[in-house]
Amino acid sequence: MPATAESASTRGYEVSAWTGVFAPPSIGTALRDKLAADIAEALRAPDVAERYKTMGYEAPALDAVAFADLVKRETESWGEIIRGSGLRLD
């Protein structure tokens, strides 16, 4: 079986997993930014960072706006793949 990079149909294929904390838009910018800062601080704690590392995870430093951009890009990208594949949720 060829590696993903060796197959013409999957050349450029890239996937990663991520998790996030979501809140309704009504949360307000100040509270959103406070939560994001608190989460970022927790992820920088040496014991948390080490635990993430042992599980093979990275904790990227994304503020709320950058995370929203990531979600938008992922939604658009996977939406194209799903629509192009003809997959349907029944």
Beta strands, then each sheet from edge to edge (+ up, - down):
end
